Amino acid sequence: MLKTHFLTPYFYLLPAAALLLFTFGYPLASVFYFSMHRIRGVSGPFIGFENFLQVFKDTTFHMAAAHNLQLLIAVPIMTAIALLIAVLLHERVSGWETYRTILFAPYILAIPVVGIVFNNILQLNGILNESLRSIGLRFLAGDWLGSADLALWSVMGVIIWREVGFGIVLFQASLLSLNEELQDAAKIDGAGWWQRLFYVTIPQLRNVIEFFCSH
């Protein structure tokens, strides 16, 4: 067996590490350095954490942070939807290949295209509201993008619609590599469909679920 010095693997990693450090480390360090100064042009006096204190006192920042936290609700929702649909497709329901293609299609659309399309759909006199009015459901029509109460939820719905397809394909691919003997054993023991999902399938997909939630 070929023996090498214990530092040899680190020398192979050094070029990639140096590239990552230059690409990501230097900009981050520069941003942090500038944040500690009152910049006027290209330089300014050192003021420590004063900029951060001013930001945390800003009510606009508080509102933006709250909105971002609200958008995080989309993560467990789209994960649950993607996982449930992936399991159903994995059981080879009739037309599963067609359903998978249709559900994955939104993910390959460019984000600007999605934005333009849904802007036309969700505006006050857009396709959605006009359709609701035409079938006698005028009371359901709303200013989906212009209302402070509805805009964030509308954006969240679009995010879920676009991202859930990726989760479906990811989970379905992972389901193909699971140990079917565990499923068979659970069936023999009398476990129902939901019990197998929560106690057999999901634990085996834990790493994939974590990846999808953080991607």
N, C-alpha and C positions, 0 to 999 in steps of 0.2 A: 504494500500500500504506500502510495506516494505521500511523504510528509512535507508539509510546508510550514513556514514561520507563522505564528498566530496572527501577525499583523498583515499578512499577504491579502486576505479577503478585504480588509479595510482599504488597501491601496487600490483595489479594483473599484471600490465604491467611491473613492475620493473624487474622480472627475464629475460624476453625477451629483454628488453632494455639493461640490463647489458651484456647479451650474444652478442648482436649486437655491443655494445660499445667495448667489448673485441676483437671481431672478426674483425671488420672493423676500429674502432676508434684508437686502439693501433697501428696497422701497419701503418696507415696514419700518425699518430703523429711521429712515429719512422722514417719514410721516410723523413718527413719534417725536423726533427732534424738532420738527417745525411746529408741532402742537404745543411745545413748551415755550414758544416765542410769540410775541405780538408782531406778526409779519406786516411789514410795510414795504411793498415791492418784493425784493428778493431776500430781505433780512429784517431783523427787528430785535428789540430788547428781550432778554430772557424773563419770563413771568411765571415759570413753574406750572402749577396746575390750574391757573386762573381761567384758562379757556375751558377746561373741563367743568369747573364750578359754574361758569356762566351758562354752559349748555344744560347742566342739570337743573338750573333755575328756570330755564325757558319752558313755558307751558306748551309751545309747539312741539318741542322735543318729547315731552311727556305724552302728548296726544299721539305722536308718531310711534313711540314705543308701545303704547297701548294697542294701536292698530296692528302692529306687527305681531304682538302676542295673540291678538284675536285671529289673525291669519294662520297662526300655528294650529288652530283647531282643524284646519284642512288636512293636516298630516295624519292623525289617527282615522279620520273619516275616509280618506282615499285609500289608506292602507287596508282598512276593514273591507271596503268595497272591492278592491283589487284582489284580496285574498279569497273572499267569498266567491267571486266570479271565476277566479283561477281554479278553485277546487271543483266547481260545477263543470267547467270546461274539461278538466282533467278526467272527469267521469264520462266523458265522451257523449254528452247530450247531442241530440240530433242537430246537425248543422254547426257543430262547435268550431270547425275550421273557419267558416264564414264569419261567425260571431267574433272570433279572435282577431281576424283581419280588420273588421269594422271598428272594434274597440281600440285597436292599436293605432289606427289611422290618425287620430288627433295628435298623437305624440310626435309624428314626423312632420307636422305642419310647422312652419316658421312662426315664431312668436309674434312678429309684426302682422302676419296674415291673420292669426287668431284674434289679435287686438282689433284689427279693422273690421273683421266679420262680426264679432260680438258687439262692437260699437254700433253697427247698423242694426243688429238684432235687438239690443237692449235699450236704445235711446227712446225718448218719450213717445215719439210717433214711429217707432221701429216696427220690425216684422212681428215681434212677440206681442206687443200691445195691440197692434192692428188685428192680429189673429184672434186674440182674446175678445176684442170688441165685436168682431164679425160673427162669433159664435155665442154672443150674449153673455160673455163673462167680463163685461167692462169693469166690474168692481175689483177684479184681480189685476187689472192693468196698473202699472206704477212707473215712477221715474227711477228706473233701476240703477242708472249711473249718476243721476243728478241729485238724488235724495241722500242726505247724510245717514239716514237709517238703513238704506238699502244698498248703497254703492259698494261697501266693503263685502257684504254677503254675496253680491253679484260677482265681484272679482274672485272671491273664494270659490264660487261655483264653477267659474271658467277654469281656474287652476285645477280643481279636482277633475273636471271633464278632460283636460289635456293630459294630466299626469297619470291618471288611473290606468291607461293602456299600457304604459311601461311596466307598471307593477304587475298587471295581469300576465304579461309575457314572461317577466322575471320569475314570478312565483310558479307559473306553469312549468317552466323549464326546470326549476328546482324540484317540483313534485315528481318529475320523471326519474330523479335519482334517489328518491326515498326508498326505504326498506318496506316492501309490500307485505312482508311477513308480519310486521307489527300491526298493520291494518287488519290482516286476516285474523291474527290472534285476538285483537279487540272485538272483531265481529263474533268470534266464537264465544268470547266472554260475555256477549250480550250488549256491548256498547252501541248506543245509537249513533246517528250521523253526526249530531252536534257534539256528542261526547268524544267521538273519534277526532273531530276537528280540533277541539280545544285541548285534548290530552295526548293526542298522538301526532297529528299533522303540524300544528303550530309550534310545539316545542322543537321539532326537527327543522323548522324553517326559521328559527330564531335569528341566526346570523344574516340570512337573506332579508328578513324583515328589518333588522337594524340597518342594513345597507340601504334599503329602499327609503327608510325614514330620514336618512342623513344625506341622500344624494342631492 
